[in-house]
Amino acid sequence: ERESGRRKRRKILTLRLKREVGLISAVSLIAGTMIGSGIFMSPEWVLYYMGSPAGSLIIWAACGLLVMFAALSYAELGTIIKESGGEYIYLLRNFGSFPAFLCAYTSVIMVRPASVAGVSLSFAEYAVAPFYPGCSPPQVLVKCTAATCILLLTIINCLNVKLATSVMNVFTAAKLLVLLVIATGGIVLLINGQTQSFQNAFQNTTAGIGPVGVAFYQGLWSYDGWNNLNYVTEELKKPEVTLPRAVMIAIPLVTSLYLLVNVSYFAAMTPAELLSSGAVAVSWGNKVLGSWAWLISLAVAISTFGSANGTFFSGGRMCYIAAREGHMPDILSMAHVQCFTPSPALIFTSAMSLLMIIPGNFSSIVNFFRYVPIFMPIIMLIASVYLVLAPIIDQPQIEFFYVILFILSGVIVYFPLVHFKCYPRFLPWVTLHLQLLLEVAPAAKNVN
């Protein structure tokens, strides 16, 4: 009996998340997270700040190129440091505990939950829109629908990794099909001679530093999610092969589709019509699809749900890894003993996302993302400084001040709780009882 007990304890100590993410699921995680609501909403704002169709297309292409450089840099890091956690683990291994903690603190408490909340609210807006033709749906209904989306994603991701990746694969295939339909419609329109938007295409192009920076932000929002695969490196099959291959497939694919879709929008609408549309994809559907335009709202809802799933999948992993490294409570570093999922971290991410839905809306949540991650050494440093400072100088907003204050508050949290380990005495008792309730146990690294 004692020997049996020792074997059980040894089995628990070697609990690991399984390597169940193959190449198709890896491509789906990148592309499926990137393709959310942005391509259906951001083109209007990119055009607004750039002033011309050609300027807009240049921004979309430049965003794709920047993201490709960034993703290749991350792929190289992921093949050298084969641990999950993305930028958090890279900061930890290269620069130490304190900067890594600030990264985890801001990402786990605010950035990742805000991302899930923002995409879920976007999903809710389009999901309920068909039931309120000609008017805006009640905000209470929108927020309840977004909360339902988050809770459903929590259940899916806690139950099984294969279930979560299968959902990701199906929704990614659906949204790629939708973008292909829009792109094909644009090609047909161009063949039929609807090229008025491309005559004098550079006319009225903006050259100001501030507007161009804001236009980049609007475009980069649509590319957000390019780095998600590095959060799950320990769950990839053959990460040294799968990671770079997935990047080189997913990002050029998404960039090409984004450019084609934007061309399609300009083929169907004049710049003035596009700027006044409010919802570019819906206006395109009304012009091109006629009575079938309702399919666009359905397509955007499908797209945003799939994107929310990918964001939630990777966001929970950062919380899990940060806790495993001692920067978050121990309970968040544990995995379910039967499902092999980091369920406590996923539940925590879900709870934080639900809290952000209550006071927030889509536009206010997007403002929390005006910080660009680490890029290729010199190029990304210059681009990051420009993209961070230009919009703040040109259009200062109160959200920027809140973000800075929140990051600085991490200094106050780090030294007593992490550096000096001065946590409440009742915390181990709470951790033990939560283990029993959630059926979770400490999980080891999976880097071999």
Disulfide bonds with the S-S distance in Angstrom:
none
